[in-house]
């Protein structure tokens, strides 16, 4: 009996040591714990003042600002030119170091303050909510919103969603993810498989109605969202993010009907709008450096890499007449 107890305790301590070792390894080299807070208007956002490490696509390590966003702290004395950037993960830019993203680079221009209000997974319908949240803080003299192909095709309403607080199992697990990098990593890595298994288990005896592959662009939704933003009296620039395919002989822009419709809606409201594909194609032809994707994930597709952020910086600076 005594031998069995010793073996049991040895196994327990060995398992505990292994878990702690992997926790340290993952925390230092892979991902930080998912320290998030619930916001009824924006959903799950990063907690203020936490260290974020991301290595799944590219690499970044930074500390969130007082609002949980990817910025240095807001200076007490704001510059004459104040630019608020709104978008999703392409703007948040977790894939590169903060000093490499276009928001930070634009901050280096003369007499300019740029605030990065990019939020991963942000639905364009909450752009007015983000503006309302940060207008008193940033007091922007220029609003720049970024739209990618996913936004263009998935917009299904102009009404911002309401996010319910976590409950049940998710509420119980959230503190675990907030304190454990290992659990955060395992959740990211295996969550799709687990959710697919649960979906199959729950719906095995149900017949679901088929859904269209894409909702397409609803011009009226974009019209209403842009009208709401324009009502704040701040100059607006709409930036259509690039959709590019890279080939051995060069790069080719993908121009979707949805992006054409968005450009028409913006121009119909006398809102400045720029397409970025041509400049990204030109950059590849000149440098042979891709602007999308990373060697540790999918080079040539995905989010902007460091080169892509340089290209985007130049596009925006030129459009806004910014000088170093």
Number of C-alpha atoms within 10 A of each C-alpha: 6 7 8 9 10 11 12 12 12 12 12 12 12 12 12 11 12 12 13 14 13 13 18 15 14 20 20 12 12 16 23 26 23 24 24 18 17 15 14 12 15 19 18 19 17 22 20 17 16 19 16 19 24 19 17 17 19 22 18 19 17 19 19 19 18 15 15 19 22 27 22 15 14 14 9 6 7 16 14 12 16 19 24 24 23 26 26 22 16 23 24 24 26 27 26 23 18 20 13 18 27 26 27 21 18 23 18 13 15 13 14 17 24 26 24 22 25 26 24 16 16 17 22 28 21 20 25 20 15 21 21 13 13 15 16 9 12 19 15 23 16 17 20 19 22 20 21 17 16 12 22 24 18 16 19 18 16 21 14 16 14 12 13 12 13 15 10 7 8 10 11 11 13 18 14 16 20 17 14 21 25 24 19 21 21 11 13 12 12 10 12 11 10 12 11 11 12 12 11 12 10 10 11 9 8 8 7 7 6 6 7 7 8 11 12 16 20 18 17 12 18 22 18 16 20 23 15 14 20 17 8 13 10 15 15 22 20 21 21 22 19 24 19 20 15 18 9 6 8 14 21 17 16 13 14 12 12 17 21 14 15 21 18 16 20 21 12 11 12 11 17 16 21 15 16 18 19 13 16 26 22 14 18 18 14 10 9 15 13 25 27 23 20 22 10 11 13 13 17 20 17 16 23 29 28 23 20 22 24 17 18 25 18 16 17 18 16 11 12 11 7 15 12 10
